[in-house]
Amino acid sequence: MFKCDHSTLRLSFNTFNEVKAGNMPEYGEFCLLELKDGRYTGGEWNPREYKSKKSTEGKFIRGTADSVDSSEVSRWHSLERYDLTECLEDEEIGLINLGHKTEEARSVVFKDFKTFKDGLPKQEQYCLLILKNGGLGSGRWDYWRDKKSGTFIYAPALACYGMEEVWAWTELSTDDIFASEEKAEKERLLEEELNRSPSTDPVKFKYGTDIGVYYEKALEKLRKDYPWASLSQMKKKTQYIITPVHGKYIFGLDNGTFMDSKLVDEWKDGDTADEFVDFLCEYTRDAVRDSDPAVKFKFGTDVGPYLEKAFNNVKREYRWLNKKIIDSAWHYDIKQIDGDFEFVSRSSGESDYFVLDCRSAEDFIKYVEHDYQNAALRANPVVSRYEVKFGDIEIHGWHLEHYIFFKLKTGDYKVDVQAGDRVTGGNREFFITPYCFEAKTYGEFLDRYLQIVPGYSFGLDKEDLISDVKLKEFLGY
């Protein structure tokens, strides 16, 4: 690698360019920026009118949702027009001048370069980089969860320099993003210090600081109305915990973690332990009520009868369905988990399953039916298609992208509808049931069809479809 001593190396940037008409970087060029308040950062030039060489209006982009408006910039200096390889291979080098140093030139020197052997930058710190290919760059440090590695983000869509690309780095000026992270870090450290010896309200926590005790007391009350109640049923809802916050124990809703910080919504609806127990009863009541085994497993705890009912229900309309086809669907079972029976779905293996949120036997059967319907459609090859033509159609903020009818090998039909906005999209597939084709007229067919694919939800209504002669012929009318 390079032979010069990075710790004593200085880079002198000379001949900065003023921000003025006709004197801007090339579109997309990455630059070192001197701001009007004297700070230094970097950014990729994106003019508002990218075809205009004279425009000074635009932004220097530093990353996703991270940019500096040109109105904040005093001068710029290219970072892309240099290859320092030859200089960096000289072990005697201590100063590298970038550009000619003259009396009129603006000269700024950066030093205190570090390699990753010296440590890592602070989170959200914006840095000047010397790359291993001899080039220059800049970027905002984003450590990964292990905090032992990370990347320098420098452009939208998280474009970044990995650690393997960077030879040395030094800090640029503090900005609002880094200052905000520094403040948050101080708050995290203070919170950690406060929570080392948290205080306990003796009235609110008269049963101690084990949340299980409070759940058990709530369970005793619930069993008066719901004899089947269990802790596992209560805990189907997001669970409450007892945790220290700002130096004292609280009851809080556990919302997981984000960026290594625990997210807890404090319970503030009461001041005593018994009030919290009563709250837990009401909070978990619906989950317990909807877990009545007599309703949920009214056909028993053998999954077979449920699957047979689902199969027979689907076969009434998907007439080609057979048991071999549903082998490609998910596999279902009823398992005893934490003392309670649950409907589960398995992709493979006895241990690879997830619990289904089905409140009744009918809910589970409908869930399985949907899976069997999809399996049936996958097993029925398409033999022809007709794509409906339409203009610009907006559906609740989304735009209709395609609306395609398919004829299947069995003579049945399905339709695929796709819509999207600027950043995302989705499609849904619908089987056109035999009931629709029992209609004697095309108009009556559309009335039945639009109960499955309503125009207000999917873009095309009766008046849009009835005049399409080719569609009418494609559907056999």
N, C-alpha and C positions, 0 to 999 in steps of 0.2 A: 504494500500500500504506500501512500505518500510518505516521504521521508522528513518533511519539515516538522517542527515542533508546533502542534496546534495551540498549545497553551500560551505561546508568546507571539503567535501570528496576529498581524493586523491587516485589515482590508480597508483601503482608502478609496471611497467613491468620489469621483471628481466629475465636473462638467454635468451637473444636473440640468434637466430641461424644464423650463417654465411651463406651467399649464396655461396655454393660450391657443387661439385658433391657428391651425396649420402646424402645430408643434406637438401633437399628441402621439402616443405610441401606436404601433400597428394594432389592428383589431385582434384581440386575444393574446397580446404580448404581456408577459408577466414582468412587473416592475417593483423596485424599491421605491417607496413613497415617503416624501417629507410633507407632513401635514402642516397646516397653517398655524397650529398651536405648538409646533416644534417637535412633535412626536414622529417616530418612524415606524412604518409597517410595510406590507406588501400587498399586491393585488393584480388581477388580470383585467386588462382594459376592455370594457364593453360599452361602446358609445351608444347613446340612445338611437341615433341614426347611423347604422353601421356602414352605410355606403358613403357617408360624408367624411372627408379627411379634415375638414375645418371645424367640425363640431367639438366643443369642449364639454358638452352635456353627456353624462353617462355615469357609470359606476366602475370602480375597481373591485372585482369580486375576489373574496378571500376564502370562500367555501360555501357550503349549503346555508342559505339564509344568513349570509355574513358578507357584507360589502361596505365600501367607503364611497360616498358620493364625490364626484369630481370637484364639487364646490368646496370640499374640505381640504383639498390637496393643493399645496403650493408648488412643489416640484416633483419630478419623477426621474428615475434612472433605471435603464433596462437591466434585468437580471439574466436575460437570455442570450446575450451577444458575446459571452466570454467562455473560454476554456482555460482553466487555471492549471491544467495537468503538468505542464512543463515547469511552472514555478513551484508547485507543491512537491515535485520530485527533487528539489534542491534543499538539502538538509540545512543549509545556511540561511535560507530565506526567512525574513522576519516581517517584511512589509511588502504588500502587493498593491501597486497603484492601478486603479481601473480607470483608464482614460488619461488624457494629458492634464497635468496640474499647471494651471496658469493663474495669474492674479485675479482674473474675473471669475474663475471657476468656484463652485461651491464644493468644498471638500469635507467629507464626513468619514471618520474612522471608526470601525467596529473591531472589537477585540474580545478577550475572555472567552475564546472558543473552547468547547468541551466535546469530547466524544462520549459514547454511551458507556464506556468504561468508567467515566467520571461520575455517572449518574444519569437520571432522566430529567427532562424539563418538568415544570409544574403543569398540572392540568389546565388546558385552555390558553397556555402561554404561546404567544406568537413569536416565531424565531426566524432568524436568517440562517440559511443552510449552505454548507459546501458539500456538494454531492460527490460520490465516489467516481463518477465519470468526468470530474473536473469542472462541472457546471455549477451554477448558483441557483438557489431557489429560496422559498420561504413557505411557512405553513404553521398552522395552529396545532399544538400537540394534543393528541387524544389518546390517553392510555387505555389499554384493554382491561378487562375485568381482573386479570391476575396482577395488574399494576407493575408487572415486570417488563412489559413491552407495549408498543403502541405505534401510532403513525402520525405524520404531519399532514393534516388536511389543508389543501390549498385551492380547491375548485369545487363547483357544484357536484351533486351526486356522490359526495364523499371521495372524490379523486384525491389521492394522497401519495406521499413518499413513505415507503416502508423503511424500517430501521436498516435493512440491508442495503438501501440506496444512499444513505446519508453518512458522510465521513465525519463531519463536525458541525456543531450548531452553537449559536449564541442568541441571547435574548434580544428581542426588539422591544419597543415601548409598550407599556401597559395600556390596555384599552378597556372599554366598558365590559366586554365579555370576560376578560381575564380578571378584572377587578371584582366582578360579580362572583366568580368562582372562588377567588381569594376570600371574600366576605363569607360565602357559604362554608368554606373549609374552616374558617375561624369559628363559625357557629356550630359546626359539627364537633370540633374539638371541645368547645365550651360545653356542649350538650353531653358529650362523653364524660367530661370531668364532673358535671353536676349529677350524672346518673350513677356514679360509682357508689354513692351512699344515699339512696333515695329515702325520703321520708314517707311515712304511711299514716293516712287519716284513720284513726281508730274507729270512727263511726262508719265510714264508708267501707272499710275493710275489716269489719269485726269478725269475719270468718276466715281471715288470713289472706295471703296473696297467691293461693293456688286456685286458678280459675275453675278447675274441675269441681271444686266444692260447690261453687255457685251454680254450675250446670246441674249437679246432682240435686241440689235443693229445688231448682226449677223443674227438674224431671219429676220429683215427688208430687208437685202441684199439678203438672200436666196429666199425670196418670189418673187423677180423679175424673177427668173428662175423657181421656184417651188411654185406656188400659194397656194398649199395645206400645205406648210411647217408649223410645229408647234414646240414649245419648247419640248414637250414630245418626238417627233421624233428625235430631235437633241440630247436629253439626253439618247437615247438608247446606244450610245457609252459611254465608261467610261468618267465621267464628270470631267471637270476642275474646280478648286476651287481657291479662294484667301486665302492664309494662311500665318502666320508669320514663317519664317525660318531664323535662325541665326540673329534675331533681326530686320528683315525687311520683308515687305509684298512681296510675289511673286505670279505669276500665276503658278499653278502646277496641274499635273494629279493625281487625288485621287486614290491611289491603296490600300485603306483600312488601317488596322493596323496590326502589328505583334508584339507580346510580349509587348503590351501596347504602342508601338511607331507608330506614323503615318507615312505611306509610301507615299511620294510625289515626283514625278519626275518634277523638275522645268522646265518651258518653257523658252528656251533661244534663240528662233529664231527671236527675235526682241527686240526693246527698247521702243516702244511707245504703247499707248492704242489702236490706230487705227490698228497697225500691228497685235495686238493680236485679235482684232475683225475679221480682214481678215483671220487670221489663223483659228479661230473658224468656219468660213464659210466653209473653205476647209476641216477641220477636220470632220465636221458633214454632209458634202454634200452627201456622199454615203448613209448614213442612211435616210436622207430626200428623196433623189431620189428614193430609194427602198420602200418608204412608200406611193407611189401614189395610192390613193383610187380607181382610175379608173382601175388600174391593179390588185391591191390586192383584191378588192371586186367587181370584174367584174360580178359576179353572184348575187350581192346584199348583204345586211347585215343580211339576214336570213340564218342561218347556214344550214338549211335543204337541199337545192340544192347541197351544197358541200358534205355533208355526203352521199346523194343519189348517187352522181357520184362516190365517193370512194367505196361505197358498190357494185355498179354494175361493176366497174373495177376489183375488187377483185374476185367477183363471177364468172367471166369468166374462171378463172383457179382453184379457190378453190370452186368447184361446189357444195359442201355440205353446203356452208355458208348460214345462214338465219339470220333474224333480231333478233331472240332470242339469237344466239351466240354472237352477238356484244354487247349485254347488259353487258357482262363481260369485255368489253373493256373500255377505258377511255371515258368520256363524253366531248363533245366539244360544244363551243358556240362562238358567236361574241358579245363582250361587248364593251361599250364605256368607255374608261379609260383616264382620264385627257383630255377629249375633243376629243380623237381619237378612232376610232374603231380598235379593235385588235382581232385576233384569240386567244382563250384561251382553256385550257384543265382543266377539273375538275375531281377529284376523288370522292368527295362527298360534298354535301352542296353548297349553292350558293356562299358563301364567300371563299371557299377553291378552288383556281384556280391559274394557272400560265400562263403568257403570252408566246405564241409561237413565235419564231423568223422566221416567214414565210414572204417572200418578195412578193409573188404572190399567186393568187388563186391556181395555179398548185402546188406550194410548199406545201400549206396546204393540198390539196387533197392527195398528195403523203405521207405526214406525217400520215394522217388518214388511208390510205391504209396499211401502214406498221403495224399499230396497229391492224387493222382488220385481216390481214394475221396471225399475232401471235395468235389472239383469235381463228381463224379457226383451226390452228394447235393444240391448247390446247384442242379443242373440239373433235378432231378426235383421238380416242385411238389407240395405237400401238398394233399390233397383232403379229408381228415377227420382228427380227432384224438380221443383219449380220455385224460383225466387221471385217474390212479389216486389214490384217496383214501386217506389214512393219518393216523395220529396223530403224536405227537412221536417222531421217530426220530433218534438220535444216531449218527454214524459217525465214530469216531476224533476226537471233539471237534467235529465239524461237525454241523449239523442239516439233514436232508433238507428241501428247499424245494419241489421239484416233480419229478414222475416222469410224463412224458407220452409216449404212443405216438402215432405219426403214420402214416397210410396215404398212400402216394405215388401219383402219377398212373399209374405203371406197374403198380400193384397190390402193390408191395413195401412194407415197413414199416421204420421206424426209431424209436428211443426217445431222448428227451432227459432227462438226470438233472441236477438242480441242487441244490447244498448250500452252506451257508455258516456262518460264525460271526458274532460281533458286529461285526467290522470288515471282513470280506472274504467273497468267495464265488466260485464257479465252476461251470461246467456242462460236461458231455461228451455228445456225440451218438454213438450207435452204430447201425450198419446191422444189421438182423436178417437174417441170411443165408438164402438159399433152403433150405439144409440143415435149418434149424430147422423149416420148414414141410413138409418131407417126413415128419415124424413123424405117425403115425396117430392118436395121442391127444393131448389137451391136456396131460396130465401129461408125456408124452414130449417134447412141444414145449418145455415149461418147463425140462426137464432140459437140453436143448440150448441154449436161450436163456440160461440162467443160467451157461453156460460163457463167454458173451460179456459179460454184465453180472452178475457174481457178487454174491449178496446180502450177503456179508461186506464187500464194498467199496462197494456202492451202496445199501444200506439195506433192500431188499425181497427176501425169499427165497421159496422155492416155496410154503410154507404161507401167505404173505401174498398171493400172486397167484392160487393155484389156486381160491380161493373167490370170486373176483371174476367173477361171471357176465357182467356187461356187457363186461369186458375179453375174456373168452373169445369172446363173440359178435363183438366188434370185430375180433378176430384171425382170424375165420372158422371157429372150432371150435364 
